[in-house]
Structure formats: structure tokens, C-alpha cells
Amino acid sequence: MIVFNLHCDLDHRFEGWFASHEAYENQKSRSLIECPLCGSTSIGKMLSAPRISRGLVEAPNLVAAEVEPQVEVAQSKGGVAHAVNPQAAPQALALQAAWFQMLRYVVENTVDVGQQFADEARRIHYHEAPERNIRGQVSHQEAQALAEEGIEILSLPLPAARKGPVQ
């Protein structure tokens, strides 16, 4: 396995594990690689030292002082390369980790009712169905209609990769 540091067009960063560089290129060309945060399929590789996973191997002990901070280069939408502030990277990663933790909590503690969200929310609100936490999709008009009926909902963009059970 080979691990690539990837980013989407909104500069969300994540790892991708692939059997080979060709497997990465094949999946990218078919838009099968998706940002786990926003769902974008406009994905690029970041400059990084290649990492190849060959099974369970004990990693050497590294002292923090021995590891130099890396300055990564990312492509902006206009195609102009810019340096990423290495001090901002840990904060961005911490924010992204918190976002993923919150998404995981939502997915693990709700029932996906899909396109039936508005109907199921009404049934729960009017005590026609058991009270439980649900998630699903509604149009903007359906969300407005629910609000007018006094049914509170929270809009949370959830990438397709995170809509199912988190593994």
C-alpha cells in the first residue's frame, strides 16, 4: 500500500491509501476519490515524502526535536502555488479532527431516514412515531415548511462517505 497526502479544491487535507500510484490515478480519473469533509471530487496530491505500508512493522522511536516541520505547497483554484503556514497546519488539523469527531457522533447516534426525513420528522413531532434522533435529506422548501410547523431541524452538510456507519 502507498499513502498519499491529498487535498480537495477547498484545501481540506486527508490521507488516501492505494495499492499503487496507478490505482490512485485510475480512481481519480473516475471521480471515485472524495473529500471526507465536503464530498468534493476535485482532488490533488500534496508534496510529501512517500510512505509505503507493507504490513505491521514497528516504527522507530523519533524524538520530536528530530522531526523538522514540513512546509507544504498547495494549489489554489487559480492554479497558483502558495506555501501553507506550518504553524496554522496543527490548528487546521485539530479543527478538522473535531469536525470528524462530531460527524462520527451524529452518524452513530441517529437513524438515516434518507429522503423520508420531512415525513418522518412530522410523524415524530406529532407523536405518530417513536421519538428518536434521525438524519436525512430535505429540500430548502421542505426545511422551511418544517420550520413553519414548529419542527426544529439542524442542517448539517454530511459528505456521502460519512452518511453510513463510520468504521
Backbone bond lengths (Angstrom), bond angles and torsions (degrees), N, CA, C in turn:
res aa  C-N    CA-C-N  psi(-1)  N-CA   C-N-CA  omega(-1)  CA-C   N-CA-C  phi
1 M - - - 1.459 - - 1.527 109.13 -
2 I 1.321 114.40 146.33 1.451 120.45 175.59 1.526 107.56 -123.01
3 V 1.323 116.01 139.83 1.460 121.75 -176.75 1.523 108.38 -110.50
4 F 1.322 116.28 126.48 1.458 121.50 176.31 1.518 109.72 -112.86
5 N 1.323 116.46 141.33 1.459 121.40 169.97 1.520 106.22 -85.18
6 L 1.320 116.25 121.17 1.457 122.00 -174.62 1.522 110.46 -117.35
7 H 1.322 115.88 164.13 1.465 121.72 173.22 1.511 108.38 -149.23
8 C 1.323 115.40 153.86 1.464 120.21 176.97 1.522 108.93 -97.68
9 D 1.317 116.58 -178.79 1.461 120.70 -178.97 1.526 112.40 -68.80
10 L 1.337 118.19 -12.87 1.467 121.60 174.66 1.524 111.36 -97.43
11 D 1.321 116.42 8.68 1.461 125.36 177.62 1.527 113.60 66.77
12 H 1.347 117.70 27.25 1.464 120.45 168.92 1.520 106.32 -75.89
13 R 1.322 117.43 135.11 1.462 121.71 -175.70 1.513 110.79 -109.58
14 F 1.331 114.70 140.86 1.446 120.23 -179.79 1.526 108.90 -159.98
15 E 1.325 116.06 168.80 1.455 121.61 178.82 1.515 109.89 -100.09
16 G 1.312 115.60 149.96 1.452 121.62 172.62 1.515 108.59 -129.90
17 W 1.320 117.10 134.31 1.461 122.48 -179.40 1.527 107.08 -109.21
18 F 1.337 115.89 127.35 1.451 120.62 -175.66 1.523 109.71 -136.27
19 A 1.324 115.92 155.29 1.456 121.14 178.39 1.525 110.47 -67.88
20 S 1.329 117.10 -31.44 1.458 121.26 -178.80 1.530 108.67 -164.03
21 H 1.334 115.31 171.95 1.465 119.63 175.79 1.535 109.74 -62.84
22 E 1.329 116.58 -37.41 1.464 120.87 178.86 1.528 111.07 -63.54
23 A 1.337 116.83 -38.14 1.468 120.21 178.15 1.531 109.96 -63.74
24 Y 1.344 116.91 -40.53 1.465 120.92 176.40 1.522 109.83 -60.04
25 E 1.333 116.79 -51.39 1.472 121.47 -177.94 1.522 110.95 -60.02
26 N 1.329 117.15 -41.42 1.461 121.45 179.47 1.524 110.83 -62.21
27 Q 1.333 116.89 -47.62 1.469 120.28 -179.37 1.519 111.42 -66.72
28 K 1.328 117.23 -38.22 1.459 120.77 179.41 1.523 110.34 -64.79
29 S 1.343 117.29 -43.83 1.463 120.63 -178.47 1.526 111.91 -63.83
30 R 1.327 117.26 -26.04 1.470 121.21 178.74 1.533 112.32 -97.50
31 S 1.344 116.91 11.57 1.478 123.14 179.45 1.518 112.07 55.57
32 L 1.328 117.02 37.60 1.465 121.29 179.01 1.520 112.23 -91.40
33 I 1.328 117.07 -12.71 1.463 120.48 178.87 1.515 106.81 -94.08
34 E 1.316 115.98 128.89 1.459 121.61 -174.11 1.518 109.53 -132.13
35 C 1.329 116.55 139.70 1.462 120.97 175.42 1.524 108.64 -63.45
36 P 1.323 118.42 125.72 1.462 119.92 -179.17 1.526 112.84 -70.33
37 L 1.316 117.48 -12.70 1.456 120.04 -179.18 1.518 112.45 -92.57
38 C 1.349 117.10 -46.68 1.472 119.53 -174.66 1.518 113.39 -116.94
39 G 1.332 117.99 -11.02 1.449 120.49 178.76 1.521 114.49 85.57
40 S 1.325 118.47 2.80 1.455 121.63 179.57 1.526 110.39 -63.91
41 T 1.331 115.98 142.71 1.458 120.50 175.49 1.527 111.28 -106.09
42 S 1.328 116.68 8.80 1.458 121.45 174.61 1.524 107.08 -89.61
43 I 1.329 115.75 90.77 1.461 122.77 -169.26 1.527 110.27 -115.44
44 G 1.323 115.79 143.43 1.455 121.56 175.15 1.513 110.25 -135.80
45 K 1.338 115.54 159.57 1.459 120.68 176.94 1.516 108.49 -91.48
46 M 1.320 116.20 143.72 1.457 121.70 174.87 1.522 107.75 -96.76
47 L 1.323 115.81 155.83 1.445 119.90 174.73 1.519 109.04 -66.47
48 S 1.302 116.64 131.00 1.461 120.40 178.91 1.521 108.35 -165.22
49 A 1.302 113.92 162.65 1.464 118.98 174.32 1.521 107.22 -73.12
50 P 1.330 118.43 132.75 1.460 119.37 -179.16 1.521 111.29 -65.35
51 R 1.323 115.14 142.67 1.462 121.09 175.83 1.512 106.96 -125.31
52 I 1.285 116.06 127.72 1.454 120.87 179.68 1.517 107.51 -118.61
53 S 1.337 115.87 124.75 1.460 121.57 179.56 1.519 108.18 -94.94
54 R 1.328 115.89 122.73 1.463 120.40 179.07 1.515 111.10 -119.20
55 G 1.312 117.13 28.58 1.453 120.50 -179.33 1.510 110.24 112.79
56 L 1.324 115.60 -165.33 1.453 120.89 -178.26 1.515 109.87 -83.29
57 V 1.317 115.44 108.29 1.453 121.86 177.49 1.511 106.67 -128.19
58 E 1.321 116.21 134.80 1.449 119.62 -179.58 1.524 109.98 -68.82
59 A 1.316 116.72 125.94 1.460 121.40 -179.59 1.522 109.39 -77.46
60 P 1.332 116.96 145.51 1.458 119.09 177.67 1.520 110.38 -68.27
61 N 1.346 115.75 151.07 1.451 120.13 177.00 1.519 108.88 -73.69
62 L 1.310 117.18 124.10 1.455 121.36 178.07 1.514 109.28 -113.85
63 V 1.292 116.40 132.02 1.454 121.40 174.21 1.515 106.61 -82.88
64 A 1.320 118.06 139.26 1.465 121.48 -175.72 1.518 112.18 -53.70
65 A 1.332 117.89 -35.42 1.469 120.75 -178.23 1.523 111.56 -68.56
66 E 1.347 117.56 -21.99 1.451 120.37 -178.99 1.526 112.65 -78.34
67 V 1.319 117.37 -18.24 1.459 121.71 -176.92 1.512 108.77 -96.19
68 E 1.326 116.84 116.89 1.455 120.56 180.00 1.519 109.95 -82.43
69 P 1.335 117.83 141.67 1.459 118.83 176.15 1.521 109.51 -64.73
70 Q 1.331 115.67 142.27 1.449 120.62 -179.94 1.522 109.32 -100.92
71 V 1.313 115.85 141.04 1.455 120.70 171.97 1.511 105.66 -100.75
72 E 1.318 116.49 119.80 1.449 121.08 -178.22 1.518 109.11 -95.62
73 V 1.300 115.70 155.17 1.459 121.39 176.70 1.511 106.84 -116.52
74 A 1.312 115.95 129.95 1.456 121.16 179.71 1.521 109.19 -120.90
75 Q 1.330 116.16 153.13 1.458 120.78 176.86 1.522 108.61 -91.94
76 S 1.302 116.63 131.39 1.456 119.51 173.33 1.508 107.89 -83.93
77 K 1.337 117.75 171.80 1.456 121.42 -179.33 1.519 111.51 -60.01
78 G 1.320 117.66 -31.67 1.450 121.03 -179.60 1.518 113.25 -79.46
79 G 1.339 117.53 -0.56 1.445 120.84 178.20 1.517 113.61 85.27
80 V 1.333 117.88 5.87 1.458 121.75 -179.47 1.517 108.39 -92.89
81 A 1.320 117.23 126.73 1.459 120.79 -179.73 1.524 109.90 -75.88
82 H 1.320 116.44 143.01 1.453 121.18 175.63 1.521 108.81 -141.98
83 A 1.324 116.08 149.43 1.464 120.82 179.91 1.514 109.54 -78.61
84 V 1.313 115.76 143.09 1.461 121.72 177.49 1.518 108.01 -95.63
85 N 1.307 117.09 130.38 1.455 122.44 -179.43 1.527 109.47 -63.05
86 P 1.350 118.80 116.81 1.461 119.82 -177.60 1.527 113.24 -64.24
87 Q 1.350 118.55 -25.33 1.466 119.68 177.62 1.529 111.43 -74.12
88 A 1.328 117.25 -28.19 1.465 120.47 -179.19 1.529 111.11 -78.92
89 A 1.323 117.10 -25.87 1.461 120.49 -176.60 1.531 113.14 -57.32
90 P 1.337 120.83 -46.69 1.471 119.18 179.77 1.536 112.48 -61.76
91 Q 1.327 116.86 -37.23 1.464 119.76 178.71 1.521 110.71 -66.74
92 A 1.330 116.58 -43.06 1.460 120.68 178.78 1.522 110.50 -63.75
93 L 1.323 116.86 -41.55 1.460 120.67 178.71 1.521 111.30 -65.62
94 A 1.331 117.23 -38.56 1.465 120.61 177.97 1.527 110.55 -65.02
95 L 1.327 116.62 -41.11 1.465 120.77 177.93 1.523 110.27 -64.69
96 Q 1.325 116.53 -43.68 1.456 120.52 179.04 1.525 110.56 -63.52
97 A 1.330 117.69 -40.50 1.466 121.33 178.59 1.524 110.60 -63.27
98 A 1.334 116.81 -41.28 1.473 120.18 178.22 1.526 110.50 -64.41
99 W 1.334 116.43 -39.68 1.472 121.27 178.72 1.536 109.54 -61.72
100 F 1.342 117.23 -46.49 1.454 120.81 179.55 1.524 111.34 -63.94
101 Q 1.330 117.24 -37.60 1.463 120.50 178.49 1.524 110.26 -63.75
102 M 1.338 116.44 -41.24 1.457 120.44 178.36 1.527 110.55 -66.27
103 L 1.336 117.50 -43.14 1.465 120.47 177.89 1.519 110.83 -61.05
104 R 1.329 116.44 -43.69 1.466 120.54 179.38 1.533 109.93 -59.48
105 Y 1.332 116.72 -42.79 1.465 120.64 179.58 1.527 110.45 -61.51
106 V 1.328 116.24 -45.32 1.470 120.38 -179.42 1.526 110.12 -61.24
107 V 1.337 117.49 -47.96 1.460 120.85 -177.72 1.527 111.13 -63.52
108 E 1.328 117.04 -40.90 1.461 120.44 -177.35 1.528 113.00 -73.77
109 N 1.328 117.74 -20.29 1.466 120.68 -174.74 1.520 113.62 -116.07
110 T 1.328 116.87 21.72 1.462 121.28 177.11 1.517 109.39 -137.82
111 V 1.331 114.73 161.81 1.460 121.71 175.65 1.523 106.86 -105.96
112 D 1.329 117.13 128.81 1.459 121.33 179.08 1.528 108.98 -80.99
113 V 1.339 116.71 114.48 1.458 121.36 178.42 1.530 111.24 -105.56
114 G 1.340 116.00 3.87 1.462 121.20 174.01 1.519 113.84 59.48
115 Q 1.335 114.80 -133.23 1.468 121.55 -176.83 1.538 112.26 -72.18
116 Q 1.315 117.46 -9.21 1.470 121.67 179.85 1.521 112.45 -88.16
117 F 1.350 116.83 12.78 1.459 120.73 -173.95 1.524 112.58 -55.90
118 A 1.328 118.63 -50.40 1.478 121.41 -176.27 1.525 110.47 -60.70
119 D 1.322 116.83 -46.37 1.474 120.25 -179.85 1.523 111.03 -63.03
120 E 1.341 116.01 -43.60 1.467 119.23 -178.12 1.528 111.20 -69.51
121 A 1.325 117.67 -37.00 1.471 120.68 177.26 1.531 110.16 -62.81
122 R 1.316 116.92 -40.45 1.477 120.09 176.93 1.529 110.60 -64.24
123 R 1.334 116.90 -45.12 1.472 120.16 -179.31 1.530 110.77 -60.13
124 I 1.323 116.85 -40.32 1.465 120.49 178.20 1.524 109.78 -67.98
125 H 1.329 116.74 -45.16 1.468 121.52 -178.21 1.529 111.46 -60.32
126 Y 1.320 116.74 -40.07 1.472 120.79 -178.15 1.526 112.34 -93.29
127 H 1.327 117.35 17.19 1.465 125.05 175.44 1.529 112.81 58.05
128 E 1.330 115.95 33.57 1.464 120.90 175.52 1.528 110.86 -95.87
129 A 1.323 116.35 -8.49 1.467 122.12 178.61 1.522 106.82 -140.54
130 P 1.332 116.91 155.59 1.468 119.16 179.93 1.532 111.37 -61.42
131 E 1.327 115.61 142.83 1.461 120.80 179.00 1.521 109.20 -70.45
132 R 1.315 115.41 128.97 1.461 121.79 177.65 1.522 108.63 -162.84
133 N 1.324 115.54 164.56 1.462 120.92 178.16 1.521 109.01 -83.82
134 I 1.323 116.04 127.99 1.463 120.24 -178.87 1.526 109.89 -126.85
135 R 1.332 114.68 160.57 1.456 121.12 171.64 1.523 107.34 -141.12
136 G 1.321 115.69 157.39 1.457 120.31 -179.95 1.512 109.37 174.65
137 Q 1.319 116.27 -161.98 1.452 121.06 -177.58 1.523 110.32 -118.48
138 V 1.334 114.42 141.20 1.463 121.20 173.67 1.526 108.03 -138.71
139 S 1.311 115.40 153.97 1.459 119.63 173.85 1.523 108.09 -78.74
140 H 1.314 115.22 167.67 1.470 119.86 177.98 1.534 110.14 -60.21
141 Q 1.326 116.94 -40.09 1.467 121.36 -179.99 1.533 110.80 -65.06
142 E 1.341 116.87 -41.68 1.465 119.55 178.38 1.523 110.81 -64.56
143 A 1.326 117.36 -39.19 1.465 120.96 178.81 1.525 110.18 -63.18
144 Q 1.331 117.01 -41.59 1.470 120.41 177.39 1.519 111.10 -64.00
145 A 1.315 117.71 -42.17 1.462 121.22 179.57 1.525 110.55 -63.05
146 L 1.321 117.73 -40.88 1.466 121.01 177.19 1.525 110.12 -61.92
147 A 1.326 117.38 -44.02 1.468 121.16 179.59 1.526 110.66 -62.15
148 E 1.332 117.82 -40.52 1.467 121.45 178.97 1.522 111.92 -64.70
149 E 1.347 116.90 -27.17 1.460 121.26 177.40 1.527 111.91 -85.26
150 G 1.326 117.33 -1.30 1.450 120.93 -179.84 1.522 113.48 83.62
151 I 1.304 116.52 17.59 1.466 121.42 179.06 1.521 107.15 -96.95
152 E 1.333 115.49 112.02 1.456 120.13 -177.34 1.521 110.37 -82.96
153 I 1.319 114.51 131.18 1.459 120.43 175.20 1.523 108.12 -132.08
154 L 1.308 115.27 161.36 1.452 121.54 177.90 1.515 107.55 -122.26
155 S 1.319 115.98 124.46 1.450 120.73 177.81 1.524 108.55 -84.08
156 L 1.312 115.60 124.08 1.462 121.18 -178.26 1.521 107.71 -136.21
157 P 1.338 117.57 107.96 1.465 118.38 178.59 1.522 109.94 -65.35
158 L 1.298 115.38 124.65 1.455 121.39 -176.52 1.521 108.50 -125.96
159 P 1.334 118.52 115.34 1.459 120.20 -179.95 1.529 111.32 -59.51
160 A 1.319 115.97 151.15 1.465 120.99 -178.81 1.524 111.64 -55.02
161 A 1.316 116.81 -35.69 1.466 120.02 -178.70 1.517 112.10 -66.20
162 R 1.316 119.14 -20.05 1.461 122.31 -177.22 1.529 112.65 -106.13
163 K 1.320 118.91 3.29 1.455 120.19 -177.28 1.529 113.22 -75.27
164 G 1.307 116.90 -25.00 1.453 120.98 178.02 1.517 109.83 -92.31
165 P 1.318 116.55 -175.32 1.461 120.15 179.22 1.533 111.13 -60.15
166 V 1.310 116.59 135.72 1.451 122.08 179.10 1.520 108.25 -81.21
167 Q 1.313 116.35 129.23 1.458 120.42 -177.41 1.493 111.37 -100.21
